[in-house]
């Protein structure tokens, strides 16, 4: 698959490093020097450029900016028309460190608000529950169990593509339903974020224990 990242921080690096051997990667952002630095770190075949170039490149677009910059990034990518038909992977959490509560957008999640901003794209929420160091693990295993990555979205074909990417990082994919269930994933991530900021180990996770799966 062709994956365009908008953003070049620790989450972008951790995920792209897991996908670069199986998929085509493009690193995009407003700071071309930072985009180029990450692209070169990932490998000679990784391209880099602007947000709009990343949107043109990818069938999957990873929104890997801080949550406060997501809508600015969507506009920089070309807006709703440029993202039509694309899979938008939202890995963000609208959580401020002042109170560690997940922000609501008139009763809906950030993912649903992104879907409003890009109504012809297919938004999937995933990879928001852990710190970047967890995605660097090879593979993410805790107490002998693979990490379960819960995800949600309204388009089944889009979700199938994200499930492949979840398995590519060595995790088990768990579809929890429509995009509205991002309203549960974002507050769940806020719990982890609060624990991390209070001094817990960076590898602190909430994992789904399924006794029927060995």
C-alpha positions in Angstrom: 0.0 0.0 0.0 1.0 3.6 -0.4 1.1 5.5 2.9 1.5 9.2 3.2 2.3 10.7 6.6 1.4 14.2 7.5 3.8 14.8 10.4 7.3 13.6 11.2 7.4 13.2 15.0 8.0 10.1 17.1 4.7 8.4 16.3 5.3 8.9 12.5 8.8 7.5 12.9 7.7 4.5 15.0 4.9 3.4 12.7 6.6 4.2 9.4 9.7 2.2 10.5 7.4 -0.9 10.9 5.7 -0.4 7.5 8.6 0.7 5.3 9.7 -2.8 4.3 6.2 -3.9 3.1 4.7 -0.6 1.9 5.6 2.6 0.1 6.1 5.6 2.5 6.0 9.3 2.0 6.7 11.8 4.8 5.0 15.1 4.4 4.8 18.3 6.5 5.3 22.1 6.5 8.9 21.8 7.6 10.6 20.1 4.6 13.9 19.7 6.5 12.3 17.7 9.2 10.4 15.6 6.6 13.6 15.0 4.7 15.5 14.0 7.9 12.9 11.4 8.8 12.6 10.1 5.2 16.4 9.6 5.0 16.4 7.8 8.4 13.7 5.4 7.2 15.5 4.5 3.9 16.6 5.6 0.5 13.2 4.7 -1.1 11.2 6.9 1.2 10.0 10.1 -0.4 9.2 13.4 1.3 7.5 16.7 0.6 4.6 18.9 1.5 1.3 17.9 3.0 -0.5 18.1 -0.3 2.2 15.9 -1.9 1.7 13.4 0.9 -2.1 13.4 0.2 -1.5 12.9 -3.5 0.9 10.0 -2.9 -1.0 8.0 -0.4 -4.1 5.7 -0.6 -3.8 5.9 3.2 -3.0 9.2 4.9 -1.8 9.1 8.5 -2.6 12.2 10.4 0.5 12.3 12.7 0.4 15.9 13.8 -0.4 17.1 17.3 -4.2 17.0 17.7 -4.3 20.8 17.8 -2.9 20.9 14.3 -5.1 18.3 12.6 -7.5 20.5 10.9 -4.8 22.9 9.7 -3.0 19.8 8.3 -6.2 18.7 6.5 -6.4 22.2 4.9 -2.7 22.2 4.0 -3.2 18.8 2.3 -5.8 20.3 0.0 -9.0 19.9 2.1 -11.9 17.7 1.4 -11.4 17.5 -2.4 -7.8 16.3 -2.1 -8.7 13.7 0.4 -11.8 12.3 -1.3 -11.6 8.5 -1.5 -8.5 8.3 0.8 -8.3 6.4 4.0 -7.5 8.9 6.8 -5.9 7.2 9.7 -6.4 9.3 12.8 -3.9 8.4 15.6 -4.5 11.5 17.7 -5.9 12.1 21.1 -7.6 15.5 21.9 -6.2 15.5 25.4 -4.7 18.5 27.2 -2.2 18.0 30.0 -4.0 20.6 32.1 -6.7 18.2 33.1 -6.1 15.0 31.1 -9.7 14.9 29.9 -10.5 14.0 26.3 -12.0 17.0 24.5 -15.5 16.6 23.0 -16.4 18.4 19.8 -20.1 19.2 20.4 -20.6 15.6 21.7 -18.6 13.8 19.1 -15.0 12.6 18.9 -12.1 14.1 17.1 -12.3 11.3 14.6 -15.9 12.2 13.8 -15.0 15.8 13.5 -12.3 14.9 11.0 -14.9 13.0 9.0 -17.0 16.1 8.9 -14.0 18.1 7.6 -13.3 15.5 5.0 -16.7 13.9 4.3 -15.6 12.0 1.2 -12.6 10.4 2.9 -12.8 7.2 5.0 -11.7 8.0 8.6 -10.4 5.1 10.8 -9.3 5.6 14.4 -6.4 3.4 15.5 -2.9 3.4 17.1 -4.0 6.2 19.6 -3.8 4.1 22.8 0.0 3.9 23.3 3.2 6.0 23.5 5.5 5.8 20.5 8.0 3.6 22.3 5.4 0.8 22.3 5.1 0.8 18.5 8.9 0.5 18.4 8.7 -2.9 20.1 9.4 -6.0 18.0 6.7 -7.0 18.5 4.6 -5.3 21.2 4.0 -8.2 23.6 2.9 -7.9 27.2 2.8 -10.8 29.7 3.2 -13.1 26.8 0.2 -11.7 24.9 0.4 -9.6 21.7 -0.9 -6.1 22.1 -4.5 -5.8 20.8 -5.1 -2.6 18.8 -8.7 -1.6 18.8 -9.9 0.4 15.8 -13.1 1.8 14.4 -14.6 3.4 11.3 -17.6 3.5 9.0 -16.1 1.9 5.8 -15.3 -1.8 5.9 -12.7 -1.7 3.1 -10.8 1.1 4.8 -10.9 -0.8 8.1 -9.5 -3.9 6.3 -6.5 -1.9 5.2 -5.8 -0.6 8.7 -6.2 -4.1 10.1 -3.3 -5.2 7.8 -1.2 -2.3 9.1 -2.0 -3.3 12.7 -0.8 -6.8 12.0 2.3 -5.5 10.3 3.5 -4.0 13.6 3.0 -7.4 15.3 -0.3 -6.6 17.0 -3.8 -8.2 16.9 -6.4 -6.1 15.2 -9.8 -5.7 17.0 -12.6 -4.0 15.1 -14.9 -2.3 17.7 -17.4 -0.9 15.2 -18.5 2.4 13.6 -16.5 5.6 13.9 -18.7 6.8 16.7 -16.9 4.4 19.0 -13.8 6.7 18.8 -15.8 8.4 21.6 -14.6 5.5 23.8 -11.1 5.1 22.4 -10.1 8.8 23.0 -11.0 8.9 26.7 -9.4 5.4 27.2 -6.2 6.9 25.8 -6.5 9.8 28.2 -6.2 7.4 31.1 -2.9 6.1 29.7 -1.6 9.7 29.0 -2.4 10.7 32.6 -0.5 7.7 33.9 2.5 8.4 31.7 2.6 12.1 32.8 2.4 10.9 36.5 5.6 9.0 36.1 4.5 5.5 34.8 6.8 3.5 32.5 6.5 4.6 28.8 5.5 1.0 28.0 2.3 1.3 30.1 -0.6 0.1 28.0 -4.3 -0.9 28.3 -4.5 -4.3 26.7 -7.5 -6.4 25.9 -7.3 -9.8 27.6 -9.2 -12.5 25.7 -8.9 -15.8 27.5 -10.3 -17.7 24.5 -7.3 -16.6 22.4 -4.0 -18.2 23.4 
